[in-house]
Amino acid sequence: MSGLAGRAPISTSEGNRVLATQVHGRATFDETAGEFREFKIVAAGQRQGANQFNARGDDQAAAPMGVAWRLHKG
């Protein structure tokens, strides 16, 4: 099995939009089975700006933002 754990900074800017986060979590991939056994990742930080796709309208000020991913076996 291969694993990844820790945190990493991510930042991007495009036009008037900015996203600066730290990514935290753990992912474990079972190479024999060809699937993840564990996947828990969170990105938390600051976002700023808006466009026609994110429904923020006039809310362009910097604000906290978080996104979480987890493994779902269904």
C-alpha positions as CSV (number, residue, x, y, z in Angstrom):
1,M,0.0,0.0,0.0
2,S,1.1,3.5,-0.7
3,G,0.2,6.4,1.6
4,L,0.3,10.1,1.7
5,A,-0.1,12.2,4.8
6,G,0.6,15.8,5.7
7,R,-0.2,19.3,4.5
8,A,0.7,21.5,1.6
9,P,0.1,25.1,0.6
10,I,-2.0,25.8,-2.5
11,S,-2.6,29.2,-4.0
12,T,-3.9,30.5,-7.3
13,S,-5.1,33.8,-8.7
14,E,-7.0,34.5,-11.9
15,G,-8.3,37.9,-12.6
16,N,-10.0,39.2,-9.5
17,R,-10.2,35.7,-7.9
18,V,-7.8,34.3,-5.3
19,L,-7.7,31.0,-3.4
20,A,-5.0,30.4,-0.8
21,T,-5.4,27.2,1.3
22,Q,-3.5,24.6,3.3
23,V,-4.4,21.0,2.4
24,H,-4.4,18.6,5.3
25,G,-5.2,14.9,5.4
26,R,-4.3,11.3,4.6
27,A,-4.8,9.1,1.6
28,T,-3.9,5.4,1.4
29,F,-3.9,3.5,-1.9
30,D,-3.9,-0.3,-2.1
31,E,-1.9,-1.0,-5.2
32,T,-2.8,-4.7,-5.3
33,A,-6.6,-4.0,-5.2
34,G,-6.3,-0.8,-7.3
35,E,-8.3,1.3,-4.9
36,F,-8.1,3.8,-2.1
37,R,-8.5,2.3,1.4
38,E,-8.5,5.7,3.1
39,F,-9.1,9.2,1.7
40,K,-9.7,12.1,4.1
41,I,-8.5,15.5,2.7
42,V,-9.4,19.0,3.8
43,A,-8.4,22.3,2.1
44,A,-9.0,25.3,4.3
45,G,-8.0,28.9,3.8
46,Q,-9.1,32.2,2.2
47,R,-10.9,33.0,-1.0
48,Q,-11.6,36.3,-2.6
49,G,-13.4,37.5,-5.7
50,A,-16.4,36.3,-7.7
51,N,-17.5,35.3,-11.2
52,Q,-20.7,34.2,-12.9
53,F,-20.2,30.6,-11.9
54,N,-19.9,30.8,-8.1
55,A,-23.1,32.8,-7.3
56,R,-21.3,35.3,-5.0
57,G,-22.6,38.4,-6.8
58,D,-21.1,41.4,-5.0
59,D,-19.4,39.3,-2.3
60,Q,-15.9,39.7,-3.5
61,A,-14.2,40.4,-0.2
62,A,-11.7,37.9,1.3
63,A,-13.5,35.2,3.4
64,P,-12.7,31.8,4.9
65,M,-13.4,28.8,2.8
66,G,-13.1,25.1,3.3
67,V,-13.6,22.0,1.2
68,A,-13.5,18.4,2.4
69,W,-13.2,15.1,0.5
70,R,-13.6,11.7,1.9
71,L,-13.8,8.1,0.6
72,H,-17.4,6.8,0.1
73,K,-17.8,3.1,-0.5
74,G,-21.3,2.5,-1.9
